[in-house]
Amino acid sequence: MSETQPTAIAVTAEQVRPIPVGLLRVLANATRESATWAGSTAQRLGEIVSALMGPAVVCVYAFTAWSLAANAGWTNTFIFSSGPLSNWFVWLFIAALITLASGILGRRGDGERIS
């Protein structure tokens, strides 16, 4: 019969290697560039949305005038005969909100930074 002999394994511990400084710089630059890209893309998108709000505001003001004319009896019908959208003041409020939002987005696109 064979006898079992104990064996030992030696493990050497290595020191933790620090991350190279060059790699940290590359990661920092990539993060900064992606943040700059995201900011400029958001500004361009805001400019596009602001430009598209112009025709929307004209349509909402037309609904305001149409609703006011229907309430005064100058027209036969209005597209919304009942409910909150049948009131001209609601349409005027919506138009004012869209105008305000368009102005804010337009100002932001002109280079003004809002922090």
N, C-alpha and C positions, 0 to 999 in steps of 0.2 A: 504494500500500500504506500501511497505517496502522502507525504506530510504537507500540509499547507504552510507556506511561509508568508509572514506578513510583508507587505510591500508598502513603501512610502512614496508619495508623489510630492515633489517640490514645486511650488507655485511662486513665481516672482511677481511682486506687485510693481506696476508701472505708475509713474506719476501722471496725473491728469494733464493732458496737453491743452494749453489755452487756445482759444480761437484766434487765428491770425488776424492782425489789425487790418490787413488789406481786405479780408472778407467782410469785416464789420463795416468798412467804408463802402464797399460795394452794396451791401444791404441797405445802408443808410441812404445812399444816392438813389437806389431803386425805389425806396419808399418815398423819398422826396419827389422824385419825378412822377410817380404814379399819383401822388396827392395833387401835384400841379396839373397833371392831365385831367384828373377828375374835376378840379375846380374850374378849369377853362371849358371843359365840356358842359358842365352845369350852367355856366354863364351863357354859352352859345345856345343851349336848349331854352334858357329863360328868354333870350332875345327872340327866338323863333316863336315861342308861345305868346310873347307880348305882341309880336306882329300879327299873329292870328287872332288875337282878341279884338283888334280893330273892327273887322267885319261883324264879329259877334255882338259888339256893343251897338253897332248900327241896327242890327236886327232886333235887339232887345228894346232900343228906343222906338223902333217902328211898332213893336207890340204895345209899348206904353201909349203911343199916340192912338193906335187902333182901339185899345181898351177904353181910353178916355173919350174917344169919339163915340164908341158904342154906349157908354154910360150917359153921354149927353144927348143921345138919340140921333146923332148925325149919320150913323151907319145902322144897317139892319141887325147884323149879328157880329159876335166876336167868337173866335175859335174856342175859348173857354167860357161857357155860359154860366158856370157855377164853380164854387170853390175858391181857394185863395188866389189862384192865378187869374181869376176874372176881375180882380181889382187892379186898376192902373197904378196905384201906389206901390204895389208889390213889384211890378215890372220896373218902375223907376228905381226902386231900391236895388234890385238885381243889376240894373245898368250902372248904377253908381258904384257898386262893389266890383264889377268887372273893370270899370274905368280905373278905379283905385289900384286894383291888382296889376293891371297893364302898366300903369305908371310906375309902380314899384319895380316890376320886372324890367321895364325899359331903363330905368335909372341904374339898376344894378348892372345891366349890360353895357352901359356907357363908361364903365371903368370905376364907378364908385364902389368902394368896398364897404360892406356892412358886416361888422364883426359880431 
